[in-house]
Amino acid sequence: MTVKRLLTIVGAGPVFAVARAIATDLEGEKRVVAVELPPDRIAETDVRSMLNRPPAESDVFAAIGLHALNHARADLCAKFAEAGYPSVTLVHRRASVERSAILAPNVLVCAGASIGSDAVVEAGAVILDGARIEAGARVGAFAWIGANVVIGFDASVGAHTILRSGVNVDAGVPIGDHCELATPGLRQAAVVDRTFDTAAFEQPVRIYRGRCRA
């Protein structure tokens, strides 16, 4: 007798609620299990005991979020992978994804979002309502793309980068890794890694990561 696989949504916060709703709509309530897990408990949690099912019987989705918790989502995904649980991708029924687009595991695509032809969305990225990823664009792993953001043709957004609502990226423009762009407007020039353009700073700054020598 074949055991029917369950889909377990694990996480906390708004992403958890959205992922649970999308999964339930797609799979039905009987196939979806929701497990709340605060981010500060990820390190101490034994995922096999928490899920109470072997990997052969359970798909998973890591749904930790707000935008500032991209690394927590990545940590949870890593624990699932290490334990052998396969992560799924969740796409809202009212989202549009072209056939040639590539969505990696644990990607969340919300209502009204669109992913163009030959676009690539890497593992763990969150694409919020109404966001548009144009043809050939690339979104890095565990990036956070805000509602109604537009990423132009062949543009790229780096891993763990946050684009808040009102930020758009022009065609072909590369945005680096570990950035946070919150000031509304069209980005027409490349943005280097670890750039922060938010209300916390009077002008865009780059967070330098280096080593001091004695």
DRENDRENKE-225156 format. One record per residue (C-alpha): residue in three letters; x, y, z. Coordinates in nm, 4 decimals, decimal comma. Layout:
BEGIN
<rec res="ala" X="X" Y="Y" Z="Z"/>
...
//
This chain:
BEGIN
<rec res="met" X="0,0000" Y="0,0000" Z="0,0000"/>
<rec res="thr" X="0,1382" Y="0,3401" Z="-0,1015"/>
<rec res="val" X="0,1427" Y="0,5991" Z="0,1764"/>
<rec res="lys" X="0,0156" Y="0,9355" Z="0,0589"/>
<rec res="arg" X="0,2666" Y="1,2121" Z="0,1140"/>
<rec res="leu" X="0,1804" Y="1,5079" Z="0,3328"/>
<rec res="leu" X="0,2935" Y="1,8655" Z="0,2831"/>
<rec res="thr" X="0,4183" Y="2,0222" Z="0,6047"/>
<rec res="ile" X="0,4442" Y="2,4009" Z="0,6282"/>
<rec res="val" X="0,6886" Y="2,5020" Z="0,9009"/>
<rec res="gly" X="0,7492" Y="2,8574" Z="1,0146"/>
<rec res="ala" X="0,6103" Y="3,1709" Z="1,1721"/>
<rec res="gly" X="0,4904" Y="3,5173" Z="1,0766"/>
<rec res="pro" X="0,3149" Y="3,6458" Z="0,7642"/>
<rec res="val" X="0,4978" Y="3,4118" Z="0,5235"/>
<rec res="phe" X="0,3778" Y="3,1144" Z="0,7282"/>
<rec res="ala" X="0,0156" Y="3,2309" Z="0,7013"/>
<rec res="val" X="0,0397" Y="3,2964" Z="0,3274"/>
<rec res="ala" X="0,2188" Y="2,9687" Z="0,2516"/>
<rec res="arg" X="-0,0338" Y="2,7728" Z="0,4560"/>
<rec res="ala" X="-0,3252" Y="2,9331" Z="0,2710"/>
<rec res="ile" X="-0,1732" Y="2,8690" Z="-0,0725"/>
<rec res="ala" X="-0,0840" Y="2,5091" Z="0,0135"/>
<rec res="thr" X="-0,4311" Y="2,4367" Z="0,1511"/>
<rec res="asp" X="-0,5929" Y="2,5800" Z="-0,1608"/>
<rec res="leu" X="-0,3694" Y="2,3732" Z="-0,3881"/>
<rec res="glu" X="-0,3593" Y="2,0463" Z="-0,1948"/>
<rec res="gly" X="-0,6666" Y="2,0445" Z="0,0296"/>
<rec res="glu" X="-0,6776" Y="2,0636" Z="0,4082"/>
<rec res="lys" X="-0,6278" Y="1,6907" Z="0,4634"/>
<rec res="arg" X="-0,2865" Y="1,6894" Z="0,2924"/>
<rec res="val" X="-0,1419" Y="1,9996" Z="0,4610"/>
<rec res="val" X="0,0040" Y="2,0094" Z="0,8117"/>
<rec res="ala" X="0,1045" Y="2,3437" Z="0,9650"/>
<rec res="val" X="0,3739" Y="2,3533" Z="1,2338"/>
<rec res="glu" X="0,4631" Y="2,6856" Z="1,3962"/>
<rec res="leu" X="0,8335" Y="2,7278" Z="1,4693"/>
<rec res="pro" X="0,9732" Y="3,0589" Z="1,5951"/>
<rec res="pro" X="1,3024" Y="3,1554" Z="1,4281"/>
<rec res="asp" X="1,4945" Y="3,1457" Z="1,7553"/>
<rec res="arg" X="1,4131" Y="2,7757" Z="1,7949"/>
<rec res="ile" X="1,5444" Y="2,6575" Z="1,4585"/>
<rec res="ala" X="1,8938" Y="2,5709" Z="1,5830"/>
<rec res="glu" X="1,7711" Y="2,3498" Z="1,8668"/>
<rec res="thr" X="1,4932" Y="2,1740" Z="1,6759"/>
<rec res="asp" X="1,5206" Y="1,8132" Z="1,5576"/>
<rec res="val" X="1,3175" Y="1,8315" Z="1,2369"/>
<rec res="arg" X="1,2599" Y="1,4547" Z="1,2200"/>
<rec res="ser" X="1,0958" Y="1,4552" Z="1,5636"/>
<rec res="met" X="0,8998" Y="1,7691" Z="1,4821"/>
<rec res="leu" X="0,7576" Y="1,6342" Z="1,1565"/>
<rec res="asn" X="0,6946" Y="1,2875" Z="1,3016"/>
<rec res="arg" X="0,7095" Y="1,1343" Z="0,9540"/>
<rec res="pro" X="1,0017" Y="0,9968" Z="0,7516"/>
<rec res="pro" X="1,1224" Y="1,1873" Z="0,4425"/>
<rec res="ala" X="0,9587" Y="0,9308" Z="0,2163"/>
<rec res="glu" X="0,6181" Y="1,0406" Z="0,3464"/>
<rec res="ser" X="0,6499" Y="1,4175" Z="0,3782"/>
<rec res="asp" X="0,7268" Y="1,7157" Z="0,1587"/>
<rec res="val" X="0,8135" Y="2,0375" Z="0,3399"/>
<rec res="phe" X="0,8087" Y="2,4140" Z="0,2976"/>
<rec res="ala" X="1,0114" Y="2,6514" Z="0,5165"/>
<rec res="ala" X="0,7936" Y="2,9566" Z="0,5783"/>
<rec res="ile" X="0,9913" Y="3,1811" Z="0,8100"/>
<rec res="gly" X="0,9335" Y="3,5487" Z="0,7386"/>
<rec res="leu" X="0,9356" Y="3,8759" Z="0,7530"/>
<rec res="his" X="1,1919" Y="4,0110" Z="0,5090"/>
<rec res="ala" X="1,4606" Y="4,0450" Z="0,7784"/>
<rec res="leu" X="1,4485" Y="3,6699" Z="0,8435"/>
<rec res="asn" X="1,5812" Y="3,5459" Z="0,5089"/>
<rec res="his" X="1,8763" Y="3,3822" Z="0,6859"/>
<rec res="ala" X="1,6453" Y="3,2036" Z="0,9296"/>
<rec res="arg" X="1,4508" Y="3,0636" Z="0,6339"/>
<rec res="ala" X="1,7785" Y="2,9499" Z="0,4793"/>
<rec res="asp" X="1,8816" Y="2,7787" Z="0,8041"/>
<rec res="leu" X="1,5531" Y="2,5894" Z="0,8219"/>
<rec res="cys" X="1,5803" Y="2,4816" Z="0,4574"/>
<rec res="ala" X="1,9311" Y="2,3541" Z="0,5266"/>
<rec res="lys" X="1,8069" Y="2,1464" Z="0,8199"/>
<rec res="phe" X="1,5349" Y="1,9935" Z="0,6022"/>
<rec res="ala" X="1,7841" Y="1,9097" Z="0,3278"/>
<rec res="glu" X="2,0303" Y="1,7562" Z="0,5750"/>
<rec res="ala" X="1,7528" Y="1,5350" Z="0,7135"/>
<rec res="gly" X="1,6481" Y="1,4293" Z="0,3621"/>
<rec res="tyr" X="1,3112" Y="1,6048" Z="0,3382"/>
<rec res="pro" X="1,2298" Y="1,7406" Z="-0,0102"/>
<rec res="ser" X="1,1184" Y="2,1049" Z="-0,0254"/>
<rec res="val" X="0,8380" Y="2,2075" Z="-0,2607"/>
<rec res="thr" X="0,7640" Y="2,5347" Z="-0,4378"/>
<rec res="leu" X="0,4305" Y="2,7096" Z="-0,3782"/>
<rec res="val" X="0,2695" Y="2,9165" Z="-0,6529"/>
<rec res="his" X="-0,0642" Y="3,0898" Z="-0,5940"/>
<rec res="arg" X="-0,3403" Y="2,9974" Z="-0,8394"/>
<rec res="arg" X="-0,3606" Y="3,3621" Z="-0,9471"/>
<rec res="ala" X="0,0107" Y="3,3911" Z="-1,0205"/>
<rec res="ser" X="0,1510" Y="3,3488" Z="-1,3709"/>
<rec res="val" X="0,4662" Y="3,1479" Z="-1,4431"/>
<rec res="glu" X="0,5891" Y="3,0931" Z="-1,7986"/>
<rec res="arg" X="0,6770" Y="2,7343" Z="-1,8882"/>
<rec res="ser" X="1,0413" Y="2,8117" Z="-1,9559"/>
<rec res="ala" X="1,0898" Y="2,9857" Z="-1,6206"/>
<rec res="ile" X="1,2833" Y="2,7950" Z="-1,3543"/>
<rec res="leu" X="1,1678" Y="2,7972" Z="-0,9926"/>
<rec res="ala" X="1,3965" Y="2,6279" Z="-0,7417"/>
<rec res="pro" X="1,2704" Y="2,4480" Z="-0,4282"/>
<rec res="asn" X="1,1062" Y="2,6422" Z="-0,1456"/>
<rec res="val" X="1,0131" Y="2,9421" Z="-0,3620"/>
<rec res="leu" X="0,6905" Y="3,1232" Z="-0,2700"/>
<rec res="val" X="0,5038" Y="3,3070" Z="-0,5486"/>
<rec res="cys" X="0,2058" Y="3,5072" Z="-0,4233"/>
<rec res="ala" X="-0,1202" Y="3,6189" Z="-0,5859"/>
<rec res="gly" X="-0,0925" Y="3,8314" Z="-0,8986"/>
<rec res="ala" X="0,2828" Y="3,7856" Z="-0,9346"/>
<rec res="ser" X="0,4259" Y="3,6952" Z="-1,2745"/>
<rec res="ile" X="0,7461" Y="3,5171" Z="-1,3761"/>
<rec res="gly" X="0,8508" Y="3,5667" Z="-1,7384"/>
<rec res="ser" X="1,0047" Y="3,3283" Z="-1,9887"/>
<rec res="asp" X="1,3544" Y="3,1985" Z="-1,9078"/>
<rec res="ala" X="1,3527" Y="3,3797" Z="-1,5726"/>
<rec res="val" X="1,5213" Y="3,2008" Z="-1,2827"/>
<rec res="val" X="1,4125" Y="3,2208" Z="-0,9194"/>
<rec res="glu" X="1,6566" Y="3,0492" Z="-0,6873"/>
<rec res="ala" X="1,5830" Y="2,8511" Z="-0,3720"/>
<rec res="gly" X="1,3943" Y="3,0088" Z="-0,0856"/>
<rec res="ala" X="1,3051" Y="3,3359" Z="-0,2577"/>
<rec res="val" X="0,9759" Y="3,5080" Z="-0,1730"/>
<rec res="ile" X="0,7891" Y="3,6862" Z="-0,4535"/>
<rec res="leu" X="0,5064" Y="3,8920" Z="-0,3053"/>
<rec res="asp" X="0,1713" Y="3,9970" Z="-0,4518"/>
<rec res="gly" X="0,1792" Y="4,1618" Z="-0,7923"/>
<rec res="ala" X="0,5576" Y="4,1499" Z="-0,8333"/>
<rec res="arg" X="0,6774" Y="4,1051" Z="-1,1914"/>
<rec res="ile" X="0,9928" Y="3,9179" Z="-1,2865"/>
<rec res="glu" X="1,0463" Y="3,9877" Z="-1,6548"/>
<rec res="ala" X="1,1881" Y="3,7482" Z="-1,9153"/>
<rec res="gly" X="1,5458" Y="3,6404" Z="-1,8532"/>
<rec res="ala" X="1,5670" Y="3,8039" Z="-1,5097"/>
<rec res="arg" X="1,7249" Y="3,6236" Z="-1,2164"/>
<rec res="val" X="1,6334" Y="3,6334" Z="-0,8462"/>
<rec res="gly" X="1,8933" Y="3,4985" Z="-0,6049"/>
<rec res="ala" X="1,8495" Y="3,2486" Z="-0,3255"/>
<rec res="phe" X="1,6438" Y="3,3656" Z="-0,0269"/>
<rec res="ala" X="1,5801" Y="3,7068" Z="-0,1788"/>
<rec res="trp" X="1,2680" Y="3,9012" Z="-0,0789"/>
<rec res="ile" X="1,0816" Y="4,0743" Z="-0,3638"/>
<rec res="gly" X="0,8178" Y="4,3142" Z="-0,2329"/>
<rec res="ala" X="0,4631" Y="4,3625" Z="-0,3578"/>
<rec res="asn" X="0,4365" Y="4,5108" Z="-0,7091"/>
<rec res="val" X="0,8142" Y="4,5317" Z="-0,7550"/>
<rec res="val" X="0,9230" Y="4,5004" Z="-1,1199"/>
<rec res="ile" X="1,2531" Y="4,3350" Z="-1,2120"/>
<rec res="gly" X="1,3250" Y="4,4158" Z="-1,5766"/>
<rec res="phe" X="1,4368" Y="4,1977" Z="-1,8653"/>
<rec res="asp" X="1,7699" Y="4,0210" Z="-1,7954"/>
<rec res="ala" X="1,8157" Y="4,2094" Z="-1,4662"/>
<rec res="ser" X="1,9407" Y="4,0244" Z="-1,1604"/>
<rec res="val" X="1,8845" Y="4,0434" Z="-0,7865"/>
<rec res="gly" X="2,1416" Y="3,8824" Z="-0,5578"/>
<rec res="ala" X="2,1032" Y="3,6281" Z="-0,2802"/>
<rec res="his" X="1,9416" Y="3,7454" Z="0,0446"/>
<rec res="thr" X="1,8639" Y="4,0855" Z="-0,1081"/>
<rec res="ile" X="1,5459" Y="4,2694" Z="-0,0053"/>
<rec res="leu" X="1,3568" Y="4,4895" Z="-0,2518"/>
<rec res="arg" X="1,0725" Y="4,6682" Z="-0,0797"/>
<rec res="ser" X="0,7529" Y="4,7845" Z="-0,2499"/>
<rec res="gly" X="0,8104" Y="5,0813" Z="-0,4782"/>
<rec res="val" X="1,1570" Y="4,9692" Z="-0,5857"/>
<rec res="asn" X="1,1936" Y="4,8665" Z="-0,9504"/>
<rec res="val" X="1,4982" Y="4,7398" Z="-1,1391"/>
<rec res="asp" X="1,5624" Y="4,8470" Z="-1,4983"/>
<rec res="ala" X="1,6389" Y="4,5961" Z="-1,7741"/>
<rec res="gly" X="1,9829" Y="4,4389" Z="-1,7495"/>
<rec res="val" X="2,0751" Y="4,6017" Z="-1,4172"/>
<rec res="pro" X="2,2493" Y="4,3806" Z="-1,1576"/>
<rec res="ile" X="2,1661" Y="4,4195" Z="-0,7873"/>
<rec res="gly" X="2,4213" Y="4,2593" Z="-0,5542"/>
<rec res="asp" X="2,3936" Y="4,0102" Z="-0,2701"/>
<rec res="his" X="2,2798" Y="4,0996" Z="0,0830"/>
<rec res="cys" X="2,1369" Y="4,4393" Z="-0,0137"/>
<rec res="glu" X="1,8274" Y="4,6161" Z="0,1149"/>
<rec res="leu" X="1,6678" Y="4,8743" Z="-0,1134"/>
<rec res="ala" X="1,3696" Y="5,0578" Z="0,0316"/>
<rec res="thr" X="1,3712" Y="5,4039" Z="-0,1274"/>
<rec res="pro" X="1,1076" Y="5,3985" Z="-0,4047"/>
<rec res="gly" X="1,2261" Y="5,4505" Z="-0,7595"/>
<rec res="leu" X="1,3771" Y="5,2864" Z="-1,0662"/>
<rec res="arg" X="1,7283" Y="5,1474" Z="-1,0246"/>
<rec res="gln" X="1,9133" Y="5,2104" Z="-1,3516"/>
<rec res="ala" X="2,2702" Y="5,1468" Z="-1,2354"/>
<rec res="ala" X="2,4368" Y="4,8428" Z="-1,0800"/>
<rec res="val" X="2,4200" Y="4,8099" Z="-0,7012"/>
<rec res="val" X="2,7174" Y="4,6440" Z="-0,5298"/>
<rec res="asp" X="2,6924" Y="4,3772" Z="-0,2596"/>
<rec res="arg" X="2,5790" Y="4,4760" Z="0,0911"/>
<rec res="thr" X="2,4322" Y="4,8119" Z="-0,0089"/>
<rec res="phe" X="2,1605" Y="4,9515" Z="0,2195"/>
<rec res="asp" X="1,9310" Y="5,2234" Z="0,0885"/>
<rec res="thr" X="1,6729" Y="5,2672" Z="0,3624"/>
<rec res="ala" X="1,5267" Y="5,5345" Z="0,5884"/>
<rec res="ala" X="1,7895" Y="5,4430" Z="0,8486"/>
<rec res="phe" X="2,0554" Y="5,6219" Z="0,6420"/>
<rec res="glu" X="2,0558" Y="5,9696" Z="0,4877"/>
<rec res="gln" X="2,2081" Y="5,8266" Z="0,1707"/>
<rec res="pro" X="2,2812" Y="5,4762" Z="0,0401"/>
<rec res="val" X="2,5647" Y="5,3059" Z="0,2258"/>
<rec res="arg" X="2,7656" Y="4,9916" Z="0,1741"/>
<rec res="ile" X="2,8234" Y="4,7664" Z="0,4724"/>
<rec res="tyr" X="3,1909" Y="4,6670" Z="0,4607"/>
<rec res="arg" X="3,2861" Y="4,3198" Z="0,5759"/>
<rec res="gly" X="3,6539" Y="4,2652" Z="0,6289"/>
<rec res="arg" X="3,9185" Y="4,1629" Z="0,8797"/>
<rec res="cys" X="4,1330" Y="4,3685" Z="1,1102"/>
<rec res="arg" X="4,4934" Y="4,2638" Z="1,1556"/>
<rec res="ala" X="4,6733" Y="4,3142" Z="1,4839"/>
//
